[in-house]
Amino acid sequence: MSEVISKAMEARRASLKLANISTKAKNTALLKIVSAISKNKKALLRANAEDVEDAERLLAQGKLSKAFVQRLKLSDHKLRDIAEMVRSVARLEDPVGRTLYSMKLDRGLELYKVSCPIGVIGAIFEARPDVLPQLSALCLKSGNAVILKGGKEAKHSNEAFFELIRSTTERAGIPRGWIQLIEARREVRELLKLGEYIDLLVPRGSKDFVKYIQSNTSIPVLGHAEGVCHIYVDAGADLRQALSICYDAKVQYPAVCNAVETLLVHRAVAKRFLPRLAKRYGEARVEIRGCERTKKILHDIRRATEKDWRTEYLDLVISIKLVGSVDEAIDHINTYGSKHTDAIITKNRKTALKFLTGVDSSSVMLNASTRFSDGYRYGLGAEVGIATGKIHARGPVGLEGLTTSKYYLLGSGQVVATYLGLTAKPFTHRPLKRRWDDIARNR
């Protein structure tokens, strides 16, 4: 038996126990992780420094980008953010055991639909050291076992976080084997075949990577695809507000999937807005690529090509296109976007509503930076990713996206034959006020 199969089997066994762990036990374990991160800060930073050193050598050889290396780095501040993220997950309501539907079918025959964990999550993600504790915290709180495979460039960071979380939670009473780590690429190929043990795959990476996972497994996949995000600056925009939002969405952290990649600017405000924006972007060394109309206003920029409208730069690069209406902006976004996050800046409520309802994306915003599209900022505690599909979960996926449901039917000797035929007894079908947790508490 291979090591991957052994780990998957152990995770499956642990998931059956973890599904019934109390909220108090899960929260206690999460808070112990918070404490362990603080106590082991130096060890975590040392492990990360090894990864960064290796990455900087590859950067010097032209094999990695500056943005990639930046995403890889940990610091005291980032560790505090990671600890706070775990703490915020502990504060959230337990998503398991919630009554989603309850119905009295007949006297003494009651039906409850209740949320429950999915089971075993296979998470394959990019080389960002904060992702492993995010995924681990969310899976633990939602009662799921997790098998983790991080990017090789974050190998030492991932190993350090994994061992810290594994040992801390096992000492706190969480079932042994609930968290697993695999490292080799060949192990991923094996993982994709283990539908007997794994219930859901969550890949985080490039569009091509997600498509590869989807094409090579029969296990359901919660796709976290690329973020070709847009901001449309309408004719009715507050241009000072637009300047601030467009700057934040591109410059604050360009190497993430919710950074803006394309600006659509209404022709009526372009001559007033674009020179001011170009000055601010220039101060931040943002490269601008524009359509022909944009180039007539900003003479020293590169011409945008068809490829630019579909590109996720993840860097200080942005494409700009002038449009004549909100309808043209919506059409461009629905044609070239990735259904991730798109925003409009306008004071016109009618135009805003048309944009919000017309853009087919998982997050659509009014007068706000696309960078707000994030599980932590949305109050989800953290996220396993941002799903751009429409099945099961969409947008930043937090605890609820890691649960499914089951039905409990409580009877008192009933048989189906009673409710069939000419003398069939009718069903009551009346909603119940009683919740499942009331029953579970009293049994």
HELIX and SHEET records of a PDB file:
HELIX    1   1 GLU A    3  LEU A   18  1                                  16    
HELIX    2   2 THR A   23  LYS A   39  1                                  17    
HELIX    3   3 LYS A   41  ALA A   60  1                                  20    
HELIX    4   4 LYS A   66  LEU A   72  1                                   7    
HELIX    5   5 ASP A   76  ARG A   91  1                                  16    
HELIX    6   6 VAL A  131  LYS A  141  1                                  11    
HELIX    7   7 LYS A  152  ALA A  154  5                                   3    
HELIX    8   8 LYS A  155  ARG A  171  1                                  17    
HELIX    9   9 ARG A  185  LEU A  191  1                                   7    
HELIX   10  10 LYS A  207  SER A  215  1                                   9    
HELIX   11  11 LEU A  239  VAL A  251  1                                  13    
HELIX   12  12 ARG A  267  GLU A  283  1                                  17    
HELIX   13  13 GLU A  292  ILE A  297  1                                   6    
HELIX   14  14 ASP A  308  ARG A  310  5                                   3    
HELIX   15  15 VAL A  326  TYR A  336  1                                  11    
HELIX   16  16 ARG A  349  GLY A  358  1                                  10    
HELIX   17  17 THR A  370  PHE A  372  5                                   3    
HELIX   18  18 GLU A  400  LEU A  402  5                                   3    
HELIX   19  19 VAL A  416  TYR A  419  5                                   4    
HELIX   20  20 TRP A  436  ASN A  442  1                                   7    
SHEET    1   A 4 THR A 403  LEU A 410  0                                        
SHEET    2   A 4 LEU A 109  PRO A 117 -1                                        
SHEET    3   A 4 THR A  99  ASP A 106 -1                                        
SHEET    4   A 4 ARG A 430  PRO A 431 -1                                        
SHEET    1   B 4 ILE A 179  LEU A 181  0                                        
SHEET    2   B 4 ALA A 145  LYS A 149  1                                        
SHEET    3   B 4 VAL A 120  ILE A 124  1                                        
SHEET    4   B 4 LEU A 200  PRO A 203  1                                        
SHEET    1   C 7 ARG A 302  ARG A 303  0                                        
SHEET    2   C 7 GLU A 287  GLY A 290  1                                        
SHEET    3   C 7 VAL A 317  VAL A 323  1                                        
SHEET    4   C 7 VAL A 260  HIS A 266  1                                        
SHEET    5   C 7 CYS A 229  VAL A 233  1                                        
SHEET    6   C 7 THR A 341  ILE A 345  1                                        
SHEET    7   C 7 SER A 363  LEU A 366  1                                        
SHEET    1   D 2 GLY A 385  ALA A 387  0                                        
SHEET    2   D 2 GLY A 395  VAL A 397 -1                                        
END                                                                             
